[in-house]
Amino acid sequence: MAGMTQLGKGMMIAGCLLFIGLMTLWFGEVERDRDFPNRSPTSTIEGDARAVYLKQGRQGHYTVTGYIDREPILFLVDTGATDVVIPEGVARRLNLQPGRARRANTANGVITVYETQIKTLEIASLTFNNVRGSINPGMRGEAALLGMSVLRQVELEQSQGTLILRKRQ
């Protein structure tokens, strides 16, 4: 009988640990969804346009997972960025070639960036070809800025925490 009591206690502890582990995974996923709600964006067809609906993240930004030359990348929508701006480490990973150096005005002052050409940039089913980009050697992290070299090709509509990117066909 004492053996059954030990077995019962062990099973109870194992069950509690399993429950705690599953709850940790679930809440971690909920937190990621709050920070990055657009990890798997989809598009809809609205008349003669395709539209992607983005939810605002917890910090008030619009981020979205997309692709540069078929490689996944996280974008931060930035209407203040002239081009798609890519951190240097990400540009190396994507095999983007740095071109002519030029000066750029940023929130942190004037910096040197390098022109690059992006063959294909995709967000859900929105596709953009031959996109002007800038490689920023001082930019850290894995996220790129989705700037006006793409955004000028879409209609932007923002309301109540949702940003719609609409591209006419």
N, CA, C and O of each residue as an XYZ file, in Angstrom:
676
protein
N       0.825     -1.189      0.000
C       0.000      0.000      0.000
C       0.867      1.250      0.000
O       0.507      2.250     -0.622
N       1.998      1.210      0.684
C       2.889      2.364      0.729
C       3.449      2.636     -0.662
O       3.672      3.792     -1.022
N       3.681      1.582     -1.450
C       4.186      1.750     -2.809
C       3.184      2.484     -3.685
O       3.578      3.299     -4.519
N       1.925      2.218     -3.516
C       0.873      2.887     -4.286
C       0.806      4.356     -3.917
O       0.563      5.201     -4.779
N       1.017      4.672     -2.657
C       0.977      6.060     -2.230
C       2.117      6.834     -2.885
O       1.918      7.953     -3.356
N       3.300      6.249     -2.916
C       4.451      6.892     -3.570
C       4.190      7.053     -5.074
O       4.487      8.095     -5.659
N       3.630      6.002     -5.688
C       3.313      6.057     -7.106
C       2.278      7.146     -7.375
O       2.399      7.903     -8.339
N       1.280      7.220     -6.536
C       0.237      8.248     -6.688
C       0.812      9.646     -6.557
O       0.457     10.542     -7.323
N       1.702      9.837     -5.584
C       2.338     11.148     -5.406
C       3.188     11.499     -6.626
O       3.171     12.637     -7.096
N       3.919     10.531     -7.128
C       4.768     10.753     -8.303
C       3.940     11.128     -9.525
O       4.300     12.029    -10.282
N       2.840     10.432     -9.704
C       1.970     10.740    -10.838
C       1.330     12.118    -10.677
O       1.155     12.843    -11.657
N       0.984     12.475     -9.451
C       0.395     13.789     -9.198
C       1.416     14.890     -9.510
O       1.069     15.901    -10.121
N       2.653     14.700     -9.099
C       3.711     15.681     -9.372
C       3.962     15.761    -10.879
O       4.084     16.856    -11.429
N       4.041     14.613    -11.547
C       4.262     14.601    -13.000
C       3.115     15.306    -13.722
O       3.345     16.062    -14.665
N       1.892     15.061    -13.283
C       0.729     15.712    -13.896
C       0.767     17.219    -13.705
O       0.456     17.975    -14.625
N       1.152     17.662    -12.495
C       1.256     19.103    -12.235
C       2.342     19.736    -13.095
O       2.137     20.814    -13.655
N       3.489     19.082    -13.207
C       4.577     19.607    -14.028
C       4.174     19.677    -15.499
O       4.492     20.646    -16.189
N       3.477     18.654    -15.974
C       3.005     18.662    -17.354
C       2.024     19.807    -17.573
O       2.099     20.503    -18.585
N       1.105     20.007    -16.633
C       0.134     21.096    -16.725
C       0.837     22.452    -16.752
O       0.497     23.309    -17.567
N       1.811     22.651    -15.869
C       2.566     23.917    -15.822
C       3.315     24.130    -17.137
O       3.339     25.246    -17.655
N       3.918     23.092    -17.676
C       4.640     23.200    -18.939
C       3.730     23.578    -20.097
O       4.069     24.439    -20.908
N       2.571     22.929    -20.169
C       1.627     23.249    -21.237
C       1.095     24.675    -21.109
O       0.941     25.370    -22.114
N       0.819     25.108    -19.901
C       0.332     26.481    -19.685
C       1.411     27.501    -20.057
O       1.103     28.551    -20.622
N       2.664     27.200    -19.745
C       3.770     28.090    -20.102
C       3.863     28.231    -21.621
O       4.009     29.343    -22.128
N       3.781     27.125    -22.346
C       3.810     27.168    -23.807
C       2.628     27.957    -24.360
O       2.796     28.781    -25.259
N       1.445     27.710    -23.829
C       0.247     28.383    -24.323
C       0.322     29.888    -24.078
O       0.052     30.676    -24.985
N       0.689     30.297    -22.857
C       0.780     31.725    -22.559
C       1.916     32.389    -23.326
O       1.811     33.557    -23.698
N       2.992     31.663    -23.562
C       4.078     32.202    -24.380
C       3.604     32.501    -25.792
O       3.973     33.522    -26.373
N       2.789     31.615    -26.343
C       2.227     31.823    -27.677
C       1.266     33.014    -27.677
O       1.260     33.798    -28.626
N       0.463     33.156    -26.638
C      -0.441     34.305    -26.516
C       0.360     35.599    -26.486
O      -0.016     36.573    -27.138
N       1.462     35.622    -25.738
C       2.308     36.818    -25.660
C       2.936     37.135    -27.017
O       2.978     38.300    -27.413
N       3.422     36.130    -27.734
C       3.991     36.349    -29.062
C       2.938     36.916    -30.011
O       3.237     37.793    -30.822
N       1.697     36.411    -29.910
C       0.616     36.919    -30.758
C       0.318     38.382    -30.456
O      -0.029     39.136    -31.366
N       0.443     38.794    -29.218
C       0.212     40.203    -28.868
C       1.318     41.088    -29.429
O       1.048     42.196    -29.894
N       2.552     40.614    -29.388
C       3.676     41.397    -29.907
C       3.756     41.348    -31.432
O       4.051     42.360    -32.068
N       3.495     40.184    -32.021
C       3.606     39.982    -33.468
C       2.340     39.294    -33.990
O       2.367     38.105    -34.307
N       1.238     40.035    -34.080
C      -0.029     39.400    -34.468
C      -0.131     39.026    -35.938
O      -1.092     38.366    -36.335
N       0.837     39.431    -36.756
C       0.747     39.206    -38.207
C       1.847     38.275    -38.705
O       2.460     38.522    -39.744
N       2.091     37.200    -37.952
C       3.152     36.262    -38.336
C       2.795     35.442    -39.563
O       3.678     35.008    -40.303
N       1.509     35.231    -39.780
C       1.057     34.457    -40.951
C      -0.057     35.228    -41.652
O      -1.222     34.835    -41.586
N       0.295     36.323    -42.324
C      -0.753     37.144    -42.927
C      -1.426     36.448    -44.109
O      -0.824     35.623    -44.796
N      -2.668     36.799    -44.318
C      -3.409     36.303    -45.476
C      -3.963     37.506    -46.216
O      -4.019     38.615    -45.684
N      -4.368     37.267    -47.446
C      -4.938     38.361    -48.225
C      -6.336     37.980    -48.670
O      -6.710     36.808    -48.719
N      -7.094     39.021    -48.994
C      -8.429     38.827    -49.533
C      -8.514     39.567    -50.858
O      -7.736     40.484    -51.122
N      -9.450     39.165    -51.674
C      -9.695     39.864    -52.930
C     -10.898     40.758    -52.704
O     -11.959     40.306    -52.273
N     -10.711     42.050    -53.007
C     -11.771     43.041    -52.854
C     -11.915     43.775    -54.182
O     -11.191     44.732    -54.454
N     -12.845     43.323    -54.996
C     -13.017     43.933    -56.315
C     -11.782     43.699    -57.163
O     -11.409     42.555    -57.424
N     -11.137     44.794    -57.601
C      -9.945     44.672    -58.449
C      -8.653     44.773    -57.636
O      -7.593     45.068    -58.188
N      -8.740     44.531    -56.339
C      -7.560     44.671    -55.481
C      -7.399     43.463    -54.565
O      -8.349     42.735    -54.276
N      -6.180     43.286    -54.130
C      -5.873     42.321    -53.067
C      -5.576     43.131    -51.824
O      -4.915     44.167    -51.895
N      -6.063     42.664    -50.686
C      -5.881     43.412    -49.443
C      -5.319     42.509    -48.358
O      -5.694     41.342    -48.237
N      -4.409     43.077    -47.570
C      -3.849     42.396    -46.408
C      -4.212     43.247    -45.196
O      -3.928     44.444    -45.158
N      -4.837     42.622    -44.218
C      -5.242     43.301    -42.985
C      -4.215     42.998    -41.899
O      -3.960     41.836    -41.584
N      -3.629     44.049    -41.331
C      -2.630     43.892    -40.286
C      -3.187     44.410    -38.965
O      -3.769     45.493    -38.905
N      -3.003     43.635    -37.924
C      -3.402     44.063    -36.581
C      -2.234     44.786    -35.927
O      -1.072     44.424    -36.111
N      -2.566     45.804    -35.168
C      -1.558     46.567    -34.440
C      -1.003     45.716    -33.302
O      -1.758     45.047    -32.597
N       0.316     45.744    -33.126
C       0.946     45.025    -32.024
C       0.753     45.756    -30.708
O       0.248     46.879    -30.674
N       1.149     45.125    -29.653
C       0.957     45.667    -28.313
C       1.605     47.041    -28.139
O       1.083     47.870    -27.393
N       2.729     47.301    -28.807
C       3.419     48.576    -28.663
C       2.938     49.617    -29.671
O       3.518     50.698    -29.766
N       1.880     49.300    -30.425
C       1.304     50.262    -31.354
C       1.873     50.211    -32.752
O       1.488     51.019    -33.597
N       2.783     49.281    -33.026
C       3.399     49.169    -34.345
C       2.677     48.117    -35.176
O       1.975     47.250    -34.656
N       2.874     48.225    -36.478
C       2.395     47.201    -37.394
C       3.599     46.428    -37.899
O       4.450     46.973    -38.602
N       3.665     45.163    -37.538
C       4.719     44.280    -38.028
C       4.053     43.174    -38.833
O       2.890     42.835    -38.616
N       4.814     42.625    -39.761
C       4.259     41.557    -40.593
C       5.406     40.689    -41.101
O       6.484     41.187    -41.427
N       5.157     39.408    -41.160
C       6.117     38.491    -41.749
C       5.909     38.495    -43.260
O       4.788     38.360    -43.750
N       6.999     38.650    -43.977
C       6.964     38.635    -45.435
C       8.177     37.892    -45.963
O       8.828     37.140    -45.238
N       8.469     38.113    -47.232
C       9.590     37.412    -47.865
C      10.374     38.368    -48.752
O       9.795     39.186    -49.468
N      11.673     38.258    -48.696
C      12.561     38.907    -49.657
C      13.246     37.784    -50.410
O      13.952     36.965    -49.822
N      13.032     37.753    -51.706
C      13.596     36.694    -52.555
C      13.354     35.313    -51.953
O      14.249     34.470    -51.897
N      12.110     35.109    -51.501
C      11.603     33.832    -50.961
C      12.163     33.448    -49.589
O      11.930     32.335    -49.117
N      12.883     34.339    -48.961
C      13.395     34.095    -47.607
C      12.536     34.875    -46.608
O      12.277     36.059    -46.822
N      12.087     34.231    -45.517
C      11.218     34.922    -44.560
C      11.938     36.049    -43.829
O      13.125     35.957    -43.515
N      11.185     37.111    -43.569
C      11.730     38.263    -42.862
C      10.595     38.987    -42.157
O       9.465     39.021    -42.644
N      10.910     39.564    -41.002
C       9.942     40.361    -40.265
C      10.083     41.813    -40.710
O      11.186     42.360    -40.732
N       8.961     42.429    -41.063
C       8.941     43.835    -41.454
C       8.226     44.662    -40.404
O       7.247     44.218    -39.803
N       8.722     45.856    -40.194
C       8.041     46.881    -39.413
C       7.585     47.925    -40.419
O       8.412     48.513    -41.116
N       6.273     48.164    -40.506
C       5.751     49.149    -41.447
C       6.197     50.533    -40.986
O       5.941     50.936    -39.851
N       6.878     51.264    -41.897
C       7.448     52.569    -41.535
C       7.260     53.551    -42.694
O       8.042     53.554    -43.645
N       6.223     54.380    -42.607
C       5.965     55.355    -43.669
C       7.021     56.455    -43.698
O       7.076     57.223    -44.658
N       7.851     56.546    -42.677
C       8.926     57.537    -42.654
C      10.197     57.064    -43.315
O      11.126     57.851    -43.493
N      10.263     55.799    -43.684
C      11.444     55.251    -44.360
C      11.251     55.375    -45.870
O      10.222     54.965    -46.404
N      12.229     55.934    -46.543
C      12.143     56.119    -47.991
C      12.145     54.784    -48.715
O      11.373     54.585    -49.653
N      13.000     53.876    -48.293
C      13.157     52.566    -48.934
C      12.785     51.460    -47.955
O      12.429     51.712    -46.804
N      12.877     50.241    -48.442
C      12.904     49.085    -47.551
C      14.311     49.081    -46.974
O      15.286     49.020    -47.723
N      14.428     49.145    -45.656
C      15.734     49.243    -45.006
C      16.021     47.922    -44.306
O      15.226     47.436    -43.503
N      17.180     47.356    -44.632
C      17.536     46.017    -44.161
C      18.801     46.092    -43.325
O      19.792     46.686    -43.750
N      18.777     45.490    -42.130
C      20.014     45.426    -41.349
C      21.101     44.691    -42.127
O      20.807     43.757    -42.873
N      22.342     45.103    -41.959
C      23.453     44.527    -42.714
C      23.546     43.006    -42.548
O      23.767     42.294    -43.527
N      23.381     42.505    -41.323
C      23.462     41.063    -41.106
C      22.385     40.301    -41.860
O      22.641     39.219    -42.388
N      21.188     40.856    -41.915
C      20.091     40.231    -42.659
C      20.384     40.291    -44.158
O      20.141     39.322    -44.876
N      20.904     41.422    -44.631
C      21.243     41.563    -46.046
C      22.273     40.507    -46.474
O      22.179     39.944    -47.565
N      23.258     40.248    -45.601
C      24.251     39.201    -45.912
C      23.569     37.841    -46.012
O      23.835     37.072    -46.936
N      22.686     37.550    -45.055
C      21.973     36.267    -45.053
C      21.147     36.111    -46.329
O      21.024     35.005    -46.857
N      20.581     37.211    -46.824
C      19.738     37.177    -48.018
C      20.535     37.327    -49.318
O      19.964     37.332    -50.409
N      21.857     37.450    -49.189
C      22.742     37.641    -50.344
C      22.407     38.887    -51.151
O      22.540     38.889    -52.374
N      21.974     39.947    -50.475
C      21.728     41.222    -51.138
C      23.055     41.949    -51.293
O      23.834     42.043    -50.345
N      23.302     42.451    -52.463
C      24.583     43.089    -52.760
C      24.525     44.577    -52.444
O      23.636     45.281    -52.923
N      25.474     45.060    -51.635
C      25.520     46.503    -51.369
C      26.038     47.243    -52.595
O      27.007     46.832    -53.233
N      25.368     48.340    -52.903
C      25.776     49.157    -54.036
C      26.363     50.474    -53.575
O      27.124     50.534    -52.609
N      26.001     51.515    -54.274
C      26.526     52.850    -54.014
C      26.174     53.313    -52.602
O      25.045     53.151    -52.141
N      27.163     53.891    -51.932
C      26.949     54.454    -50.589
C      26.236     55.788    -50.737
O      26.494     56.541    -51.676
N      25.338     56.074    -49.805
C      24.701     57.388    -49.772
C      24.352     57.733    -48.336
O      24.309     56.863    -47.466
N      24.106     58.998    -48.103
C      23.771     59.490    -46.772
C      22.256     59.440    -46.593
O      21.503     59.707    -47.529
N      21.821     59.097    -45.392
C      20.392     59.030    -45.079
C      20.134     59.718    -43.751
O      20.900     59.565    -42.799
N      19.052     60.473    -43.696
C      18.618     61.111    -42.447
C      17.735     60.148    -41.688
O      16.732     59.672    -42.220
N      18.097     59.853    -40.442
C      17.309     58.958    -39.604
C      16.990     59.657    -38.295
O      17.458     60.767    -38.040
N      16.197     59.006    -37.478
C      15.890     59.545    -36.155
C      17.147     59.666    -35.301
O      17.185     60.460    -34.362
N      18.172     58.884    -35.623
C      19.434     58.920    -34.878
C      20.495     59.776    -35.553
O      21.665     59.732    -35.172
N      20.098     60.549    -36.548
C      21.055     61.407    -37.225
C      21.343     60.943    -38.639
O      20.664     60.060    -39.163
N      22.345     61.538    -39.250
C      22.731     61.214    -40.621
C      23.684     60.020    -40.599
O      24.660     60.003    -39.849
N      23.386     59.025    -41.433
C      24.210     57.809    -41.487
C      24.521     57.461    -42.936
O      23.947     58.040    -43.859
N      25.423     56.521    -43.131
C      25.729     55.991    -44.463
C      25.011     54.661    -44.636
O      25.127     53.760    -43.805
N      24.266     54.557    -45.735
C      23.607     53.302    -46.102
C      24.070     52.934    -47.506
O      24.693     53.743    -48.194
N      23.762     51.715    -47.925
C      24.188     51.226    -49.237
C      22.963     50.777    -50.027
O      22.159     49.977    -49.549
N      22.835     51.302    -51.232
C      21.717     50.938    -52.085
C      21.775     49.455    -52.411
O      22.851     48.869    -52.525
N      20.596     48.858    -52.559
C      20.506     47.476    -53.013
C      19.215     47.319    -53.798
O      18.317     48.156    -53.711
N      19.131     46.251    -54.558
C      17.939     45.964    -55.342
C      17.357     44.644    -54.862
O      18.056     43.632    -54.798
N      16.079     44.661    -54.529
C      15.376     43.453    -54.084
C      14.582     42.941    -55.270
O      13.708     43.638    -55.785
N      14.883     41.727    -55.703
C      14.190     41.170    -56.876
C      12.700     41.014    -56.601
O      11.864     41.480    -57.375
N      12.373     40.347    -55.480
C      10.974     40.098    -55.153
C      10.742     40.271    -53.662
O      11.487     39.736    -52.840
N       9.710     41.020    -53.322
C       9.281     41.181    -51.930
C       7.815     40.787    -51.885
O       7.016     41.242    -52.704
N       7.462     39.934    -50.921
C       6.087     39.439    -50.825
C       5.546     39.606    -49.408
O       6.250     39.394    -48.420
N       4.288     39.988    -49.343
C       3.526     39.999    -48.100
C       2.200     39.343    -48.429
O       1.401     39.889    -49.190
N       1.965     38.167    -47.855
C       0.812     37.344    -48.230
C       0.850     37.194    -49.753
O       1.859     36.737    -50.289
N      -0.225     37.567    -50.469
C      -0.201     37.422    -51.933
C       0.126     38.737    -52.644
O      -0.011     38.823    -53.864
N       0.553     39.756    -51.905
C       0.996     41.002    -52.532
C       2.455     40.816    -52.936
O       3.301     40.505    -52.099
N       2.743     41.006    -54.210
C       4.102     40.823    -54.719
C       4.600     42.126    -55.320
O       3.883     42.812    -56.049
N       5.853     42.451    -54.996
C       6.501     43.661    -55.497
C       7.832     43.246    -56.112
O       8.620     42.531    -55.492
N       8.072     43.702    -57.334
C       9.293     43.328    -58.048
C      10.225     44.523    -58.186
O       9.787     45.671    -58.272
N      11.527     44.223    -58.203
C      12.562     45.247    -58.391
C      12.378     46.417    -57.431
O      12.222     47.567    -57.842
N      12.400     46.094    -56.152
C      12.172     47.078    -55.093
C      13.495     47.713    -54.676
O      14.492     47.022    -54.472
N      13.488     49.031    -54.554
C      14.673     49.747    -54.079
C      14.807     49.531    -52.572
O      13.847     49.692    -51.819
N      16.005     49.169    -52.155
C      16.270     48.940    -50.745
C      17.535     49.640    -50.310
O      18.323     50.105    -51.133
N      17.719     49.708    -49.004
C      18.938     50.260    -48.407
C      19.434     49.288    -47.355
O      18.659     48.779    -46.545
N      20.721     49.039    -47.376
C      21.355     48.218    -46.347
C      21.930     49.172    -45.310
O      22.719     50.061    -45.633
N      21.525     48.975    -44.066
C      21.962     49.847    -42.972
C      22.931     49.082    -42.076
O      22.508     48.190    -41.341
N      24.238     49.417    -42.123
C      25.228     48.709    -41.311
C      25.041     48.921    -39.802
O      25.487     48.090    -39.011
N      24.407     49.992    -39.400
C      24.234     50.267    -37.978
C      22.955     49.707    -37.386
O      22.740     49.808    -36.178
N      22.111     49.124    -38.204
C      20.815     48.608    -37.745
C      20.995     47.195    -37.206
O      21.569     46.336    -37.875
N      20.509     46.962    -36.012
C      20.638     45.653    -35.368
C      19.320     44.886    -35.452
O      18.273     45.456    -35.759
N      19.389     43.616    -35.179
C      18.191     42.783    -35.136
C      17.882     42.145    -36.474
O      18.656     42.235    -37.427
N      16.744     41.505    -36.518
C      16.330     40.744    -37.699
C      15.214     41.421    -38.486
O      14.877     40.962    -39.577
N      14.633     42.497    -37.964
C      13.501     43.140    -38.634
C      13.984     44.196    -39.615
O      14.930     44.934    -39.338
N      13.321     44.260    -40.770
C      13.568     45.287    -41.776
C      12.433     46.296    -41.718
O      11.346     45.993    -41.227
N      12.689     47.484    -42.219
C      11.654     48.512    -42.304
C      10.980     48.417    -43.663
O      11.650     48.447    -44.696
N       9.679     48.303    -43.666
C       8.906     48.293    -44.906
C       8.584     49.742    -45.230
O       7.604     50.301    -44.739
N       9.425     50.344    -46.065
C       9.328     51.767    -46.351
C       8.550     52.089    -47.614
O       7.886     51.234    -48.200
N       8.652     53.335    -48.011
C       7.834     53.877    -49.085
C       8.143     53.315    -50.467
O       7.304     53.433    -51.359
N       9.304     52.712    -50.684
C       9.553     52.103    -51.991
C       8.557     50.971    -52.264
O       8.349     50.602    -53.420
N       7.940     50.415    -51.214
C       6.843     49.449    -51.357
C       5.510     50.122    -51.057
O       4.547     49.956    -51.806
N       5.447     50.874    -49.973
C       4.165     51.415    -49.520
C       3.520     52.373    -50.513
O       2.297     52.518    -50.510
N       4.314     53.039    -51.373
C       3.705     53.934    -52.363
C       2.966     53.151    -53.442
O       2.229     53.734    -54.237
N       3.157     51.837    -53.475
C       2.486     50.992    -54.467
C       1.162     50.422    -53.961
O       0.476     49.694    -54.678
N       0.813     50.757    -52.724
C      -0.438     50.259    -52.147
C      -1.247     51.428    -51.589
O      -0.722     52.516    -51.350
N      -2.526     51.174    -51.392
C      -3.366     52.114    -50.665
C      -3.295     51.715    -49.201
O      -3.402     50.535    -48.868
N      -3.117     52.691    -48.334
C      -3.063     52.433    -46.899
C      -4.333     52.959    -46.255
O      -4.748     54.091    -46.506
N      -4.943     52.131    -45.426
C      -6.118     52.554    -44.661
C      -5.930     52.054    -43.237
O      -5.721     50.863    -43.011
N      -6.005     52.964    -42.286
C      -5.781     52.604    -40.889
C      -6.982     53.040    -40.066
O      -7.424     54.186    -40.147
N      -7.506     52.104    -39.268
C      -8.645     52.409    -38.420
C      -8.728     51.411    -37.277
O      -8.644     50.202    -37.490
N      -8.891     51.917    -36.083
C      -9.145     51.101    -34.889
C      -8.188     49.915    -34.748
O      -8.615     48.781    -34.531
N      -6.899     50.192    -34.874
C      -5.902     49.153    -34.650
C      -5.697     48.194    -35.796
O      -5.067     47.151    -35.622
N      -6.217     48.524    -36.970
C      -6.028     47.687    -38.150
C      -5.501     48.548    -39.285
O      -6.021     49.632    -39.547
N      -4.466     48.058    -39.958
C      -3.913     48.713    -41.138
C      -4.181     47.810    -42.326
O      -3.844     46.627    -42.305
N      -4.793     48.377    -43.370
C      -5.083     47.617    -44.581
C      -4.110     48.063    -45.670
O      -4.000     49.252    -45.970
N      -3.407     47.096    -46.255
C      -2.561     47.329    -47.427
C      -3.352     46.795    -48.620
O      -3.630     45.598    -48.699
N      -3.711     47.675    -49.540
C      -4.544     47.288    -50.668
C      -3.796     47.589    -51.966
O      -3.397     48.726    -52.215
N      -3.614     46.562    -52.783
C      -2.883     46.715    -54.048
C      -3.819     46.390    -55.200
O      -4.373     45.295    -55.288
N      -3.979     47.374    -56.082
C      -4.801     47.185    -57.277
C      -4.085     46.261    -58.244
O      -2.858     46.270    -58.341
N      -4.872     45.460    -58.963
C      -4.274     44.511    -59.896
C      -4.229     45.042    -61.302
O      -3.752     44.357    -62.206
